[in-house]
Amino acid sequence: MNICFITHNLPFGTYEAFIIPEIKYIINSGHSVTVVPFRPEGEVVHQDSEFLVEHAIKLPLLNSRIIVGAIQEVFRNPIAVAKSLIPIRKSKNLSIFIKNLAVVPKALWLAGYLRSTGVPDHIHVHWINASATMALITAAILEIPWSITAHRGDIAVNNLIREKIRSCSFVRCINENGANEIRRLVEEWEKIHVIHMGVELPNETEIQPTIWKAGNRNFRILMPANFVEVKGHIYLVQAIQQLRSQGVAVQVDLAGEGKLKEQIQVQVREAGLTDCIDFLGQISHSVLLESLFSGVYACVVLPSIVTEKGDKEGIPVSLIEAMAAGVAVVSTVTGGIPELCIEGTALLVPAKDSQALAEALLLIIHDASIRISMIALAKKRVKEQFSIDINGSKLMEVIANY
């Protein structure tokens, strides 16, 4: 099949590394892929996404080439263009209407570009927001099937969800929680499929046992997450402060960037934890995986929360990768995390509860039997439900049906 993938930024920038295994699987399965980032910014950061550059079209949301292509498409097919824009009128507020209107030129340009280079068999878009508006318009003009992967915060925004699901072949939700949110909005339940994001499973020979042992000072924690509110960094810092007050020595690495980074750095300084909490900055996805496989980290922590705006986790791929690598996981009962971390595979605590988080870390530090059991069950869980071979195949099977 010839598939056009619309992403937000991948293969460029720091975000969306979790989509890499999926596109790689589809290409390795013999399908032709064109990647169109909705709003590409920056250069390639993740080494394992470099192979996608030759498949990608890097154009901004608007430039002279986009404008010329859009105008040509209007003159070439005015009736189809007019019909494709009808759903935008149903945007629920002015802000969403403007965002949808902003994607129109690129959507029209993309229709013309794909027609000239070979109309794809299918368009698949990640995020059911303005990116999906672009896919909706392009697919309508070309009269080809299209589909959506809905994640988490993009569902809460509710940017033309009813209209998009009415138009698309199917919507793939990454967890049951997201699927239930969409079911409350639409009648076409038969179009909703739950297919988890998948990860590439490491060979057992790649994984080194954790070098930490009880009694030494090398208990290292990794939190791989951008500095945004939903990730809950402040609660990990508070938990480490509690452990420090009890004489428990740990080392924490925070990997990522984001608008709240400076605020967390201030919190760390004020708590007197600069000697045990390090800020690693943005790390390439492949380097991050290597560090998980190396045995350096005893635990991955993700103290996610639900924000006042309703933003919450889907199923964090960072946790799936940690579990696959044999690293113990501590997280919270929010979003789709409990769907991944079923009983015995991880320790889950209430959100925004730094004391419970500290207690969970203490349990992992002091009880090797629990840690070993968790790791074994977690690896089995990921192998059976979250490998890219399983979920990539499921996604392609649904796409092929349309």
C-alpha positions in Angstrom: 0.0 0.0 0.0 0.9 3.6 -0.5 0.2 5.5 2.8 0.5 9.2 3.6 1.3 9.8 7.3 0.5 13.2 8.7 2.4 14.0 12.0 2.7 17.1 14.0 6.5 17.5 13.6 8.1 14.0 13.2 10.8 13.3 11.9 11.9 16.8 13.0 12.1 18.3 16.5 11.9 16.6 19.9 8.4 15.3 20.0 6.6 12.2 18.7 9.5 9.8 19.1 6.8 7.2 20.1 5.5 7.2 16.5 8.9 6.1 15.0 8.5 2.3 15.6 5.1 2.4 14.0 6.2 4.0 10.7 9.4 1.9 10.7 7.3 -1.2 11.0 5.0 -0.2 8.1 8.0 0.6 5.9 9.7 -2.7 6.8 6.5 -4.5 6.0 6.9 -3.4 2.3 4.6 -0.5 2.2 5.4 2.9 0.7 5.2 5.8 3.1 5.2 9.6 2.7 5.4 11.6 6.0 4.0 15.1 6.0 4.6 16.9 9.2 1.8 19.3 9.9 4.1 22.0 11.3 7.7 20.9 11.0 10.1 22.8 13.3 13.8 22.3 14.1 16.1 19.6 12.8 16.2 15.9 13.4 16.9 15.3 17.1 16.2 11.6 17.4 18.8 9.5 15.7 16.4 6.7 15.0 14.1 9.0 13.0 16.9 10.0 10.6 15.7 7.3 8.1 12.4 9.1 7.9 13.8 12.3 6.4 14.0 10.8 2.9 10.3 9.9 3.2 9.3 13.4 4.6 8.1 16.6 3.1 9.4 19.5 5.2 7.3 22.6 4.4 5.9 25.1 7.0 2.2 25.6 7.5 2.3 28.5 5.1 4.8 29.8 2.6 4.7 30.9 -1.1 4.9 27.4 -2.3 1.9 26.4 -0.2 -0.1 29.5 -1.3 0.5 28.9 -5.0 -0.4 25.2 -4.7 -3.6 26.0 -2.7 -4.7 28.5 -5.4 -4.0 26.0 -8.2 -6.1 23.4 -6.4 -9.0 25.8 -6.0 -9.0 26.5 -9.8 -8.4 22.9 -10.6 -11.3 21.5 -8.5 -13.4 24.3 -7.0 -16.5 22.2 -6.2 -14.5 19.5 -4.3 -12.6 22.2 -2.5 -15.8 24.0 -1.4 -17.4 20.7 -0.2 -14.2 19.8 1.7 -14.4 23.0 3.7 -18.0 22.7 4.9 -17.2 20.9 8.2 -15.0 23.8 9.4 -18.1 25.9 9.8 -19.1 23.7 12.7 -16.0 24.5 14.8 -17.3 25.0 18.3 -15.6 28.3 19.0 -13.6 31.1 17.3 -10.3 29.8 18.5 -10.8 26.4 17.0 -12.3 27.9 13.8 -9.1 30.0 13.3 -6.9 26.9 13.9 -8.8 24.9 11.3 -8.8 27.8 8.9 -5.1 28.1 9.2 -4.5 24.6 7.9 -6.7 25.0 4.7 -3.9 26.3 2.4 -1.6 23.4 3.3 -4.4 20.8 3.0 -5.2 22.1 -0.5 -1.5 22.1 -1.5 -1.2 18.6 -0.2 -4.1 17.4 -2.3 -2.4 18.8 -5.4 1.0 17.5 -4.4 -0.2 13.9 -3.8 -2.2 13.9 -7.0 0.9 14.9 -9.0 3.2 12.3 -7.2 0.7 9.5 -7.0 -2.5 9.5 -5.0 -1.9 7.3 -1.9 -4.2 4.5 -1.0 -4.8 5.9 2.5 -4.0 8.9 4.7 -3.4 8.3 8.4 -3.0 11.2 10.8 -1.8 11.3 14.3 -3.8 13.6 16.6 -7.5 14.4 16.3 -6.9 18.1 16.3 -6.0 20.6 13.5 -3.7 17.9 12.0 -6.8 15.8 11.4 -8.6 18.8 9.9 -5.8 18.9 7.3 -6.3 15.2 6.6 -10.0 15.5 6.4 -9.8 18.3 3.7 -7.1 16.5 1.7 -8.8 13.2 1.7 -12.2 14.7 0.8 -10.7 16.4 -2.3 -8.9 13.3 -3.4 -11.8 11.0 -2.5 -9.6 8.5 -0.7 -10.0 6.8 2.7 -8.4 8.2 5.7 -8.0 7.5 9.4 -6.9 9.0 12.7 -4.9 8.1 15.8 -6.4 9.9 18.8 -4.2 10.3 21.8 -5.2 12.2 24.9 -5.3 16.0 25.1 -6.3 16.2 21.5 -9.5 14.4 22.4 -10.3 16.8 25.2 -10.1 19.8 22.8 -12.9 18.3 20.7 -12.0 19.9 17.4 -14.7 18.7 15.0 -14.6 15.1 16.4 -18.1 14.3 15.3 -17.5 15.6 11.7 -14.1 13.9 11.5 -15.4 10.5 12.6 -18.3 10.8 10.3 -15.9 11.4 7.4 -13.0 9.0 8.2 -12.8 5.3 7.8 -11.9 4.7 11.4 -10.4 6.2 14.5 -7.7 4.4 16.4 -7.5 5.2 20.1 -4.4 4.3 22.0 -6.3 3.2 25.1 -9.8 2.4 26.3 -10.1 5.6 28.3 -9.7 7.7 25.1 -12.1 5.4 23.2 -14.7 5.9 25.9 -14.3 9.7 25.7 -15.0 9.6 21.9 -17.9 7.2 22.3 -19.6 9.8 24.5 -19.4 12.2 21.5 -20.3 10.1 18.5 -22.8 7.5 17.4 -20.4 5.6 15.0 -19.0 3.3 17.6 -18.1 0.7 15.0 -15.5 3.1 13.7 -13.6 3.2 17.0 -10.7 0.7 17.4 -8.4 0.5 20.4 -4.9 -0.3 19.2 -2.0 0.5 21.6 1.1 2.2 20.6 3.8 -0.4 20.2 7.5 -0.5 21.0 10.4 -2.5 19.5 11.2 -5.2 22.0 14.9 -5.4 22.9 16.8 -8.7 22.6 17.5 -10.1 26.0 21.2 -9.9 25.1 20.9 -6.1 24.8 19.6 -5.7 28.4 22.1 -5.5 31.2 20.9 -6.2 34.8 20.5 -3.2 37.0 23.8 -2.5 38.7 22.2 -1.1 41.9 22.2 -3.2 45.0 20.7 -2.5 48.4 23.1 -0.8 50.7 25.1 1.3 48.3 24.3 4.9 47.0 23.6 4.1 43.4 19.9 3.9 43.3 19.3 5.9 40.1 15.9 7.1 39.0 15.0 8.3 35.5 12.1 10.5 34.7 11.9 10.8 30.9 9.3 13.5 30.3 9.0 17.0 28.9 8.5 19.7 31.5 4.8 20.2 31.1 2.2 20.3 33.9 0.6 16.9 33.2 3.9 15.1 33.9 3.9 16.1 37.6 7.6 16.8 38.1 7.0 18.8 41.3 5.7 15.7 43.0 8.8 13.7 42.3 11.0 16.5 43.7 8.8 16.6 46.8 9.1 12.8 47.2 12.9 12.9 46.8 13.0 15.6 49.5 11.1 13.3 51.8 13.5 10.4 51.1 16.4 12.7 51.8 15.0 13.7 55.1 14.9 9.9 56.0 18.5 9.4 55.1 17.8 7.6 51.8 20.2 8.4 49.1 19.1 8.4 45.5 20.2 9.9 42.2 17.5 11.3 39.9 18.0 12.2 36.2 15.3 14.4 34.5 15.4 14.0 30.7 13.5 16.4 28.6 12.8 20.1 28.0 9.7 22.3 28.3 8.2 25.5 29.6 8.2 24.4 33.2 11.9 23.4 33.3 13.1 26.6 35.0 10.3 26.4 37.6 11.4 22.8 38.5 15.1 23.9 38.6 14.1 26.6 41.1 12.2 24.0 43.2 15.2 21.7 43.2 17.6 24.5 44.3 15.2 25.7 47.1 14.9 22.1 48.3 18.6 21.7 48.5 18.6 18.8 46.0 21.0 20.0 43.4 23.5 17.3 44.3 21.1 14.4 43.6 18.7 15.7 40.9 20.3 16.3 37.5 18.8 17.9 34.4 19.9 16.1 31.3 18.1 18.2 28.7 16.7 16.7 25.6 18.1 13.3 24.8 17.8 11.4 21.5 15.3 8.6 21.7 17.9 6.0 20.7 20.3 7.3 23.4 17.5 7.1 26.0 16.8 3.5 25.0 20.4 2.6 25.4 20.5 4.1 28.9 17.5 2.0 29.8 19.1 -1.2 28.4 22.4 -0.4 30.1 21.3 -1.3 33.7 22.2 2.2 35.0 18.7 2.9 36.2 16.9 1.0 38.9 13.6 2.7 38.4 11.6 4.9 36.0 9.1 7.3 37.6 6.3 9.2 35.9 4.1 11.0 38.6 1.5 12.2 36.0 -1.6 14.2 37.0 -4.8 15.3 35.5 -4.7 19.1 35.0 -7.4 21.6 35.7 -8.0 21.8 31.9 -8.5 18.0 31.8 -5.2 17.2 30.2 -4.1 13.6 31.1 -1.9 10.8 29.9 -2.8 8.3 27.2 -0.5 5.3 27.7 3.0 6.8 28.0 5.4 5.0 25.7 8.2 5.9 28.0 6.7 3.5 30.6 6.2 0.8 28.0 9.9 1.1 27.0 11.0 1.0 30.6 9.0 -2.1 31.3 10.3 -3.8 28.1 13.9 -2.9 29.2 13.5 -4.6 32.6 13.4 -1.4 34.6 11.0 -1.1 37.5 8.2 1.5 37.1 6.4 3.8 39.5 3.6 6.0 38.3 0.1 7.2 39.1 -3.5 6.2 38.7 -4.3 8.6 35.9 -5.3 8.5 32.3 -4.5 5.3 30.5 -1.6 4.3 32.8 -3.6 1.7 34.7 -4.5 0.0 31.4 -0.8 -0.6 30.9 0.3 -1.1 34.5 -2.0 -3.9 35.6 -1.6 -5.5 39.0 1.9 -6.6 39.7 3.6 -5.0 36.8 4.3 -1.6 38.4 3.6 0.4 41.5 0.8 3.0 41.0 0.0 5.7 43.5 -2.6 8.4 43.6 -1.8 11.5 41.6 -0.4 14.6 43.4 0.5 12.5 46.4 4.3 12.9 47.0 4.2 10.9 50.3 2.7 7.9 48.5 5.3 8.3 45.8 8.1 8.3 48.3 6.7 5.2 50.0 6.5 3.4 46.7 10.1 4.2 46.0 11.1 3.0 49.4 9.4 -0.3 48.8 11.3 -0.8 45.6 14.6 0.1 47.2 14.2 -2.2 50.2 12.3 -5.2 48.8 14.2 -6.9 46.0 11.6 -9.7 45.6 8.9 -7.2 44.7 11.1 -5.4 42.3 12.2 -8.6 40.6 8.6 -9.9 40.3 7.4 -6.6 38.9 10.1 -6.5 36.3 9.3 -10.1 35.1 5.5 -9.5 34.9 6.1 -6.1 33.2 8.3 -7.6 30.5 5.7 -10.3 29.9 2.9 -7.7 29.7 4.7 -5.6 27.1 5.7 -8.6 25.0 2.1 -9.8 24.8 0.2 -6.5 24.4 2.5 -3.7 23.4 5.1 -4.9 20.9 5.2 -3.1 17.6 5.0 -6.4 15.8 1.6 -7.0 17.3 0.1 -3.5 17.3 1.7 -2.4 14.0 0.1 -5.5 12.4 -3.3 -4.7 13.9 -3.1 -1.1 12.6 -2.2 -2.2 9.1 -4.9 -4.8 9.1 -7.6 -2.2 9.8 -6.1 0.2 7.3 -6.1 -2.6 4.6 -9.8 -3.2 5.2 -10.6 0.3 3.8 
